[in-house]
Amino acid sequence: MIICGVELTASDAVLCLLKLDRGLISLPECKVRKLSLVKNHTREDLKQFQAAFAELMAEHEVTRVAIKERMPKGKFAGGAISFKLEAAIQLIADPDLDVRLLPPALIKSTLAANPLPIHFEATGLKAFQETAFTAAYVGLMAK
């Protein structure tokens, strides 16, 4: 199984792929670290973002997408554009792509029960991908 962890920030979807094969977790090669929505945010722009995301998932044979949920209100509230990106990802018309939102409480409890097997620094990923990496890991571990 290959899973894509996603962190939505402003008009970007930061990505990290993880592969689970016979109980071993690996990082498949993926040159795309983030997908961005152009600044106009028109209907066509959203469709292009959605198509690019779906194409990337198909290219890497991703079966599950785990998105770190943002809060609608409060100090850590997500921006309006990030909610558009979330909806675009959730509405991808691929029956084989399972898209899940990971609430902060689920992330915390899953990491407490299944700590990360490797320090993030040892993964070779960029620093801005850490939250997406954690989302992908939790998406693999959470039932």
C-alpha positions in Angstrom: 0.0 0.0 0.0 1.2 3.5 -0.8 -0.2 6.4 1.1 0.2 10.1 0.5 0.3 12.4 3.6 -0.9 15.9 3.0 -0.6 19.2 4.9 -2.6 22.0 3.5 -1.0 25.5 4.0 -2.3 28.6 2.4 -2.6 27.7 -1.3 -0.2 24.7 -1.2 -0.6 21.0 -0.6 2.6 19.7 0.9 3.1 16.0 0.1 4.9 12.9 1.4 4.6 9.4 0.1 5.0 6.3 2.3 4.9 2.7 1.2 4.0 -0.3 3.5 5.1 -3.6 2.1 5.1 -6.8 4.3 5.3 -4.7 7.5 8.2 -2.5 6.3 7.8 1.2 5.7 9.8 2.9 3.0 9.8 6.3 1.2 9.1 5.9 -2.5 10.9 8.4 -4.8 8.7 11.3 -5.6 10.1 14.5 -7.2 6.9 16.5 -6.4 7.0 17.9 -2.8 4.1 20.2 -3.1 1.3 21.2 -5.4 0.1 24.8 -5.5 -3.1 26.5 -6.5 -2.5 29.6 -8.6 -3.5 32.9 -7.1 -6.7 33.5 -9.0 -8.5 30.6 -7.4 -11.0 30.3 -10.2 -13.1 27.2 -10.9 -10.7 26.2 -13.7 -7.7 26.7 -11.4 -9.3 24.3 -8.8 -10.0 21.8 -11.6 -6.4 22.0 -12.7 -5.2 21.5 -9.1 -7.5 18.5 -8.7 -6.4 16.9 -12.0 -2.7 17.4 -11.2 -3.2 15.8 -7.8 -5.2 12.9 -9.2 -2.6 12.3 -11.9 0.2 12.3 -9.3 -1.7 9.8 -7.2 -2.3 7.5 -10.2 1.3 7.8 -11.4 2.6 6.6 -8.0 -0.2 4.1 -7.5 -1.4 5.7 -4.2 -4.4 4.0 -2.6 -4.9 6.3 0.4 -4.6 10.0 1.0 -4.3 11.2 4.7 -4.9 14.9 5.1 -4.1 16.6 8.4 -7.3 18.3 9.4 -7.4 22.0 10.0 -9.6 23.6 12.5 -12.5 25.8 11.1 -12.2 28.2 14.1 -9.8 29.4 16.7 -6.1 30.1 17.0 -5.1 27.3 14.6 -7.9 27.8 12.1 -7.2 26.9 8.5 -7.6 29.5 5.7 -10.4 29.5 3.2 -8.2 28.5 0.3 -6.9 25.4 2.2 -10.5 24.3 2.6 -11.0 24.6 -1.1 -8.0 22.4 -1.7 -9.3 19.9 0.8 -12.6 19.7 -1.0 -10.9 19.3 -4.4 -8.9 16.4 -3.1 -11.9 14.8 -1.4 -13.9 15.0 -4.6 -11.4 13.2 -6.9 -13.6 10.8 -8.8 -11.3 7.7 -8.3 -13.1 4.9 -6.5 -9.7 3.3 -5.7 -8.5 6.4 -3.8 -9.4 6.5 -0.2 -9.2 10.1 1.2 -9.2 10.5 5.0 -9.1 13.5 7.3 -6.9 13.1 10.4 -8.1 15.1 13.4 -5.3 16.3 15.7 -6.6 14.0 18.5 -6.3 10.9 16.3 -2.8 11.9 15.3 -1.7 12.4 18.9 -3.3 9.1 20.1 -1.9 7.1 17.2 1.6 8.5 17.7 1.4 7.7 21.4 0.4 4.1 20.6 2.8 3.7 17.6 5.8 6.1 17.9 7.6 7.0 14.7 10.1 4.3 13.9 12.7 6.8 12.6 13.7 10.4 13.5 12.4 12.8 10.8 15.9 14.2 10.2 17.0 10.7 9.1 14.4 10.5 6.3 16.2 12.8 3.9 12.9 14.8 3.4 12.8 18.6 3.4 11.9 20.2 6.7 8.6 21.6 5.4 7.4 18.0 4.7 7.5 16.9 8.4 3.8 17.3 9.0 2.9 15.5 5.7 5.3 12.7 6.7 3.5 12.4 10.1 0.1 12.4 8.4 1.2 9.6 6.1 2.6 7.6 9.0 -0.6 8.1 11.0 -2.7 7.3 8.0 -0.9 3.9 7.7 -1.2 3.1 11.4 -4.7 4.4 12.2 -7.5 1.9 11.5 
